[in-house]
Amino acid sequence: MTGLPGTSRTKRDGCSDEYSELFILISEFTHDQLESRVDLGEANSTFPRDIFLELGRMGVLNLPYSHVIDPQTPPVPYRVSLQVLEEIASSWLAIAVGLSVHHLACAPLMNFGTSEQLSVWQSWILSGQALGAYCLSEPHSGSDAAALSSTAVRDGDFYILNGTKSWITHGGVADFYTVFARTSPLKDSGISCFFILADTPGLEFGKPESKMALNASPTVNIDLQNVRVPVSNRIGQEGEGFAIALASLDVGRLGIAACAVGLAHSALRIANSYSQERMAFDHQIADFQGIGFMLADMATSIYASRCVYLDAAGLLDSGESISQEAAMAKLLSTDTAMAVTTNAVQVLGGNGYTSGYRAERYMREAKVLQIVEGTNQIQRVIISRELRKDP
Ligand SMILES: Cc1cc2nc3c(=O)[nH]c(=O)nc-3n(C[C@H](O)[C@H](O)[C@H](O)COP(=O)(O)OP(=O)(O)OC[C@H]3O[C@@H](n4cnc5c(N)ncnc54)[C@H](O)[C@@H]3O)c2cc1C
């Protein structure tokens, strides 16, 4: 694995040697399987389902849940799983975001599921055979997620779910759906969490959204029409769903931060190498301070973003609560990715504006990272709320 251009740092910061083989495996995988397919996959909007099967075979889907799978052995640090995600994002963002969403869909079951639920579904959802979707957003509740209006009404040993979920990554291609729905009118404490298999009658999938980027990753609306879900598929107690959703999002935001750093890193690589090839006024454009300083700022902000998300991951590894740090990491890394990818287009001049170079795609891809898993305004809301606890 290579580090930031111009530095000797590797992408294994803070990880012990026992993970060297994993990082080599991931590096080979991204080179052989992702680099060769990303351009066509994005151009044709084809969802590469087989890649998730392969990630399952490689054991990548297990990484954030080693503490549940085998409580006797030391868990794989989040620093490791997040740097794996960063490496994948540097080759194909849609796969890395898909992996992050799959982890988000698994988190409620893995962290709050009963031993019976784990014994039925754990190996299936971590094997790569089953892909997950996380269904929180609705047409009228995105940022204010607790305002969701889908309902789950108890009917004997079942719940009957009705409503609409919006923007669901992997909608229509997932094998299971982690769905949040209202079991009582109380705002935050009226929400419950359900594990729903894809072939359950009443799940109606819309057409994939036509998006600015991330075209290999389907995003759809899902209508829930009298979906009958056994009570045994409820994760946690009635009313605990929103707390479960938020706990999963703290870790998810570090995933998005890692994705942003991987994407920004690739944009810097293109800009850095182009600046040493392109000539203007009888000089490499890298000789001009206006370009050199731009590249220096890009490298510095990427380095800072990595440090912040890895520090937050370290806190998580020590069992600390990280709501504020995860929000800071997501905010800084995704704003960095937006600025770095935009500047990469600028460094490439007219070529940057064409699809012959990946810089323009990186710029389009960066935008979504400022929106998903809580917009960057919402990250600021979280950070400022924490600040007010400390007058
Ligand atoms: C490609 C893609 C994939 C997605 N995948 C999923 C998924 O798998 N599962 C899922 O559940 N959701 C998913 N989402 C939804 C995403 O999480 C929401 O789009 C996001 O939370 C914002 O919600 P919204 O779009 O309703 O915007 P709104 O909440 O309507 O916000 C509109 C604007 O108002 C701002 N705003 C809102 N409230 C405040 C405030 N209090 N202070 C300051 N500004 C505020 C927002 O920052 C934003 O700029 C996905 C979205 C996209 C685009």
The ligand as an SDF file (V2000), in Angstrom:
LIG
                    3D

 53 58  0  0  0  0  0  0  0  0999 V2000
  -26.9530    8.5890   -2.6910 C   0  0  0  0  0  0  0  0  0  0  0  0
  -27.6780    8.5640   -1.3760 C   0  0  0  0  0  0  0  0  0  0  0  0
  -27.7330    7.3970   -0.6520 C   0  0  0  0  0  0  0  0  0  0  0  0
  -28.4570    7.3530    0.5470 C   0  0  0  0  0  0  0  0  0  0  0  0
  -28.5450    6.1540    1.2220 N   0  0  0  0  0  0  0  0  0  0  0  0
  -29.3640    6.0800    2.3110 C   0  0  0  0  0  0  0  0  0  0  0  0
  -29.6150    4.8140    2.9410 C   0  0  0  0  0  0  0  0  0  0  0  0
  -29.0710    3.7690    2.5270 O   0  0  0  0  0  0  0  0  0  0  0  0
  -30.4660    4.7690    3.9960 N   0  0  0  0  0  0  0  0  0  0  0  0
  -31.0890    5.8850    4.4860 C   0  0  0  0  0  0  0  0  0  0  0  0
  -31.8310    5.7680    5.4500 O   0  0  0  0  0  0  0  0  0  0  0  0
  -30.8630    7.1110    3.9020 N   0  0  0  0  0  0  0  0  0  0  0  0
  -30.0320    7.2310    2.8320 C   0  0  0  0  0  0  0  0  0  0  0  0
  -29.8120    8.4460    2.2320 N   0  0  0  0  0  0  0  0  0  0  0  0
  -30.5410    9.6170    2.7270 C   0  0  0  0  0  0  0  0  0  0  0  0
  -29.6370   10.6470    3.4140 C   0  0  0  0  0  0  0  0  0  0  0  0
  -29.2310   10.1500    4.6650 O   0  0  0  0  0  0  0  0  0  0  0  0
  -30.4510   11.9510    3.4970 C   0  0  0  0  0  0  0  0  0  0  0  0
  -30.5450   12.4550    2.1710 O   0  0  0  0  0  0  0  0  0  0  0  0
  -29.8160   12.9680    4.4190 C   0  0  0  0  0  0  0  0  0  0  0  0
  -29.8870   12.5410    5.7670 O   0  0  0  0  0  0  0  0  0  0  0  0
  -30.4800   14.3390    4.2860 C   0  0  0  0  0  0  0  0  0  0  0  0
  -31.8570   14.2290    4.3960 O   0  0  0  0  0  0  0  0  0  0  0  0
  -32.7880   14.9630    3.3030 P   0  0  0  0  0  0  0  0  0  0  0  0
  -32.2920   14.5810    1.9520 O   0  0  0  0  0  0  0  0  0  0  0  0
  -34.1870   14.6770    3.6280 O   0  0  0  0  0  0  0  0  0  0  0  0
  -32.4760   16.4970    3.4660 O   0  0  0  0  0  0  0  0  0  0  0  0
  -33.2760   17.4970    4.4610 P   0  0  0  0  0  0  0  0  0  0  0  0
  -33.3280   16.9440    5.8190 O   0  0  0  0  0  0  0  0  0  0  0  0
  -34.5370   17.8980    3.8000 O   0  0  0  0  0  0  0  0  0  0  0  0
  -32.2760   18.7490    4.4570 O   0  0  0  0  0  0  0  0  0  0  0  0
  -32.2720   19.7220    3.4150 C   0  0  0  0  0  0  0  0  0  0  0  0
  -31.1900   20.7580    3.7720 C   0  0  0  0  0  0  0  0  0  0  0  0
  -31.5150   21.3930    5.0300 O   0  0  0  0  0  0  0  0  0  0  0  0
  -30.4150   21.2640    5.9280 C   0  0  0  0  0  0  0  0  0  0  0  0
  -30.9070   21.1320    7.2970 N   0  0  0  0  0  0  0  0  0  0  0  0
  -31.8780   20.3060    7.7680 C   0  0  0  0  0  0  0  0  0  0  0  0
  -32.0100   20.4470    9.0920 N   0  0  0  0  0  0  0  0  0  0  0  0
  -31.0790   21.3490    9.4840 C   0  0  0  0  0  0  0  0  0  0  0  0
  -30.7060   21.9460   10.7450 C   0  0  0  0  0  0  0  0  0  0  0  0
  -31.2950   21.5810   11.8970 N   0  0  0  0  0  0  0  0  0  0  0  0
  -29.7140   22.8670   10.7480 N   0  0  0  0  0  0  0  0  0  0  0  0
  -29.0990   23.2410    9.6030 C   0  0  0  0  0  0  0  0  0  0  0  0
  -29.4140   22.7320    8.3850 N   0  0  0  0  0  0  0  0  0  0  0  0
  -30.3840   21.7990    8.3420 C   0  0  0  0  0  0  0  0  0  0  0  0
  -29.6920   20.0070    5.4630 C   0  0  0  0  0  0  0  0  0  0  0  0
  -28.3230   20.0100    5.9070 O   0  0  0  0  0  0  0  0  0  0  0  0
  -29.8110   20.1270    3.9460 C   0  0  0  0  0  0  0  0  0  0  0  0
  -28.8200   20.9910    3.4720 O   0  0  0  0  0  0  0  0  0  0  0  0
  -29.0810    8.5220    1.0430 C   0  0  0  0  0  0  0  0  0  0  0  0
  -28.9890    9.7140    0.3200 C   0  0  0  0  0  0  0  0  0  0  0  0
  -28.3120    9.7450   -0.8830 C   0  0  0  0  0  0  0  0  0  0  0  0
  -28.2480   11.0380   -1.6520 C   0  0  0  0  0  0  0  0  0  0  0  0
  1  2  1  0
  2  3  1  0
  2 52  2  0
  3  4  2  0
  4  5  1  0
  4 50  1  0
  5  6  2  0
  6  7  1  0
  6 13  1  0
  7  8  2  0
  7  9  1  0
  9 10  1  0
 10 11  2  0
 10 12  1  0
 12 13  2  0
 13 14  1  0
 14 15  1  0
 14 50  1  0
 15 16  1  0
 16 17  1  0
 16 18  1  0
 18 19  1  0
 18 20  1  0
 20 21  1  0
 20 22  1  0
 22 23  1  0
 23 24  1  0
 24 25  2  0
 24 26  1  0
 24 27  1  0
 27 28  1  0
 28 29  2  0
 28 30  1  0
 28 31  1  0
 31 32  1  0
 32 33  1  0
 33 34  1  0
 33 48  1  0
 34 35  1  0
 35 36  1  0
 35 46  1  0
 36 37  1  0
 36 45  1  0
 37 38  2  0
 38 39  1  0
 39 40  1  0
 39 45  2  0
 40 41  1  0
 40 42  2  0
 42 43  1  0
 43 44  2  0
 44 45  1  0
 46 47  1  0
 46 48  1  0
 48 49  1  0
 50 51  2  0
 51 52  1  0
 52 53  1  0
M  END
$$$$
